[in-house]
Amino acid sequence: MLISRIIARKRIAAGIRPSFKEAWLPVAADVVLISLLLALLFLPAVTLTIIMQLTLFWRILLLMVLIYAPFQIVIIVSTIWAVRSRWEEKP
């Protein structure tokens, strides 16, 4: 989300329309970074749910909020910036 946004804003401001690869490689980098970050968070989150003795429903809900939702938000926002950087206005 951060890498693709920064690069896309610079390209939009400069008026440069990137190629398909140039637009989507920062999105892939964002996905890799958020995946690594959330992988580091996964085990402590599961351990927390075990210590708190949460039921299955609450464990799933907590993991969805801590892992799945941030991952989806980053993917969606990065994709939006990739598309915005490739957008070409039709006259």
Contacts in CASP RR format, 6 or more apart in sequence:
PFRMAT RR
TARGET T0000
AUTHOR 0000-0000-0000
METHOD contacts of the structure
MODEL  1
MLISRIIARKRIAAGIRPSFKEAWLPVAADVVLISLLLALLFLPAVTLTI
IMQLTLFWRILLLMVLIYAPFQIVIIVSTIWAVRSRWEEKP
1 30 0 8 1.000
1 34 0 8 1.000
1 73 0 8 1.000
1 74 0 8 1.000
1 77 0 8 1.000
1 78 0 8 1.000
1 81 0 8 1.000
2 30 0 8 1.000
3 26 0 8 1.000
3 29 0 8 1.000
3 30 0 8 1.000
3 33 0 8 1.000
3 78 0 8 1.000
4 26 0 8 1.000
4 27 0 8 1.000
4 29 0 8 1.000
4 30 0 8 1.000
4 78 0 8 1.000
4 81 0 8 1.000
4 82 0 8 1.000
5 77 0 8 1.000
5 78 0 8 1.000
5 81 0 8 1.000
7 26 0 8 1.000
7 85 0 8 1.000
8 23 0 8 1.000
8 26 0 8 1.000
8 81 0 8 1.000
8 82 0 8 1.000
8 84 0 8 1.000
8 85 0 8 1.000
9 81 0 8 1.000
11 17 0 8 1.000
11 18 0 8 1.000
11 85 0 8 1.000
12 84 0 8 1.000
12 85 0 8 1.000
17 85 0 8 1.000
17 86 0 8 1.000
17 88 0 8 1.000
18 85 0 8 1.000
18 86 0 8 1.000
20 86 0 8 1.000
23 82 0 8 1.000
23 83 0 8 1.000
23 85 0 8 1.000
23 86 0 8 1.000
24 82 0 8 1.000
26 78 0 8 1.000
26 81 0 8 1.000
26 82 0 8 1.000
27 75 0 8 1.000
27 78 0 8 1.000
27 79 0 8 1.000
27 81 0 8 1.000
27 82 0 8 1.000
30 74 0 8 1.000
30 75 0 8 1.000
30 78 0 8 1.000
31 74 0 8 1.000
31 75 0 8 1.000
31 78 0 8 1.000
34 70 0 8 1.000
34 71 0 8 1.000
34 74 0 8 1.000
34 75 0 8 1.000
35 71 0 8 1.000
38 67 0 8 1.000
38 70 0 8 1.000
38 71 0 8 1.000
41 66 0 8 1.000
41 67 0 8 1.000
42 63 0 8 1.000
42 67 0 8 1.000
45 62 0 8 1.000
45 63 0 8 1.000
45 66 0 8 1.000
45 67 0 8 1.000
46 59 0 8 1.000
46 63 0 8 1.000
48 62 0 8 1.000
49 58 0 8 1.000
49 59 0 8 1.000
49 62 0 8 1.000
49 63 0 8 1.000
54 62 0 8 1.000
END
